[in-house]
Amino acid sequence: MGAFIGAAAGYLGSLMVTKRTALMGCSLGHLTIPGITLALLYGFDVSLGALLFLAFGIVLIWLFERRTKLPMEALTAVVFASSVAVAFLYLPEEETKIALLGNISQISLLTTIIIAILSLAVFLVSRRIFSDMVLMSVSEDLAKARGINVGKTNFIYLICIALTVALGVRIVGGLLTAALVAIPACTSRNFSRNLSQYSYGGMIFGSLACVIGIIAFKITGLDAGLLVIITSAIFFLISLLFVRKH
């Protein structure tokens, strides 16, 4: 499960860093907290709760963007701050750590299979829109001239981010999802020589960080989410030795 989530997050993260929207992972991670709260209160899967509330939030953000023309990251901040404030009114104190840092101690085979399939879907869709999103980050007018439906592509991009964040809360909770997508991409950027190496490198480093972090969790008993992020940060520090001078 960790390998698939890390791979999808790292690949999509390379696109998010390129578009300077990596911190959206943080905002959307916080947006999962109301969904996690509902899941913990009523005893259903936290990823499902996170995804349902993220879907609602994404639709709101998309509608607000079309209505106001404000930047997507600004509208994300508006929606997530309001929802988190409401969530903490009802989140039981003893469940706060799970909501913020994740919990992988009870994962079934069926859950693992479903998450693997969804992670693969995120990767395939992200790969399909990758070049369009890069072109849109350079010039939306040029993208429109090339026949790209900018609104539709942005919406698909948001859905991919939302699904990745919803899956990521299983491992790192609602607090650290930005690191799950951003750090592997930054690490890959230091090693890569072209866009292809950059995107697939993010996938590899993301997957490795999750696998090693979860193995460390099994050995030490410390929080898996924290160990995954620390492992990813160590990879990034190592990559600084190989960064190319421009």
N, C-alpha and C positions, 0 to 999 in steps of 0.2 A: 504493500500500500504506500509506504513511504517513498519507494523508488518511483512509482508512477506519479504521485502528487508532486514530488520534487522536480521530476523531469518536466512536467507540464508547466509548473510555476517558473522554472528557470528559462524555458523557451519563451513563454509569454512575457516574462520579465525583461528579456532582451529587447522586445518591442516597446515595453513600457518605459524603459530607460531611454531608448532612442527618441520616443515621443515626449520625454520629460514628464511622464505621468506616473512614475513609480510610487510616489506618495499617495496616489489614489488607493493603492493596496492597503495603506494604513487607514485611510478614511473608510473604505468599504469593510475593512476588518472590524472597525468599531461598529459599523452598521449591522454586523452579524450579531452583536451582543443581545439586542432584543429578541432575535430568533432563538439564540442559544438559551436565553432566559425562559422563553416559552417551552422549549424542549425539556429543560431541566425541571420546570414546574409540572409539566404534564406527562413526562416520562417517554418521549419519543426521541428519535435520532437527532443529535445536535447539528449534523450537516444538513439534514432536511429542514430543520428550523431556521438555520442560517440562510439556506438557499431561498426559502419562501420569503423571508423578510428582505433579503437582498434583491430578489426579483421585484418586489414592491418598491423598494428604494430606487432601483435602476430605472424603472418606468417613470417614477416621479422626477428623477434627475433629467432623464431624456425629455420629458414633457416641459420641464422648467427651462431647459436649454433652448428648446424650440420657441418657447414663449418669450424669454427674456434676452436671449443671445449672450448671457453671461458665461464665463469660462466654466467648463465642466467640473474642474477641480474645486472651484468656489461653490458651486451648487452642491457638490458632494459633501463639502464641509457643513453646509447649512442643514442638509438632511441627516447626516450622521450625528451631529451634535445634538439635535433635537431628539433623535431616537434613543441615543445613549442615556440622555437625561431621564427619559421615561423608563427605560429598562432598569436603571439602578434603583428606581422606586420600588420595584417588585423582586429584584434578584436576591435570593436568600444569601446571607453572608457566608455560609459554609460552602456555597457553590461558586463563589466569586473567583477562586483560583482556577477552577475548571474553565469557566467562561473566558478568563483572560489568558491563560497559559496552555489550555488544551488538556486532553487526557486520552491516551491510547491504550490504557490497561485492559479495556474490554472491547476487542475488535473481533467480529465473527468472520468466517470464511466468505459468507454471502456479502457482507459489507465490503470486504476487500475486493471481491470480484466487481461489484457495482462501481466502487471508487476507481478501480483500474480502467474500466470501460469509459467512465466519464472523463477521466484524465486523458485517455487516448483521444477522445472526441475533442477535448479542448486543444490538444496538440494539432490535430488534423485541421480543425477550423482556423486556428491561429496561423498555421503554415499557409493556408489558402489565402488569407487576407493580408499576410505579412507585407508583401511588396506594395499593395494598395495603400496600406497604412503608412508605410515609409514615404511614398510619394505624397500622400496627403499632408504629412508633417512638413514637407518641403514647400508645397503650394496646393491649397485646395482648389484653386482655379484651374491649375494644370491637371489635377486629378479629374475634375469635372470634364475638362476638355478631352480626356482620355476615356470618357464614358463611365467613370466610377460613380456610383451612387453614394455620395459622401455620408448622408444621413443614415442610410441603411448599414453601411460598413462600420460607422461609429457605434451604432446600436449593437451589432454583432460583436464588436470589440469589447463593449461594456459587458455583454453577456458572458464572454469568455473570462473576463476579469472576475465577474461575480461568481461564476462557477468555481474558478480556481481558489478564490478566497473562501468560499463555502467548504470546499474540500480541505483547504489548508487549516481551518480551525480545528480539525481533528487532531492535528499534530502540534500546532503552535498557538491555538486559541485565537481570540479576537484581537489580541494586543500586538502580536509580532508578525502579522501576515505581510506587511510591507517588506520586512527583511527576507521573508521566504522567496519573494519574487525579485527583489532588487539586488541582494548581495551576490547570488550566483551570476547574474548578468554583468555586474561590475567586475567580478573576477574574470569572467570570460573575455570581457573587453580588453583587459590588460594582456591577455595571452594571444588574442586573435589578430589576424592580418586582413580579414575580409568579413563581409556581412554574414556569410554562411557559417564560417568558423565561430563567429560571435554568437549567433543564435543557437547553434547546436552545442557549443561549449557551455552556454548557460544551462541547457538541458542536462548535460552531463554533470556539471558541478552541483546543480540543484538536487539531482538524484543521489549523488554520492554523499552530499551533506546530510540528507534525510536518513539514508541507510546507516551511515556511521554514527549519527546522533542517536538513532533508535537502538543500535547495538550498544552504545555507551550507556543508554538508559537501562537496558537489560542487565548490564554489568554493575552499574553504580546505584541504580534506584532513584537517581535524580530526575527532575522533570525532563521529559523527552524534548519538548519544544525548545527549552533553553539550550539543551545540548546540540540540537540541530542548528540553531542560530549561531552558537559559539563555533561549531565545526565549520559552518559556512564563512564566518568571519576569519577563521584561521586560514582557510583557502585564499580569501581575499588578501590577507597580509602576505602570504607566500607569493601571490601573483604580482605584488609590488616589486619583487626582485626581477621580474621579467617584463615590466611595462616598457613599451617602446617610447623613445623620445621623439617629439614632433617639433 
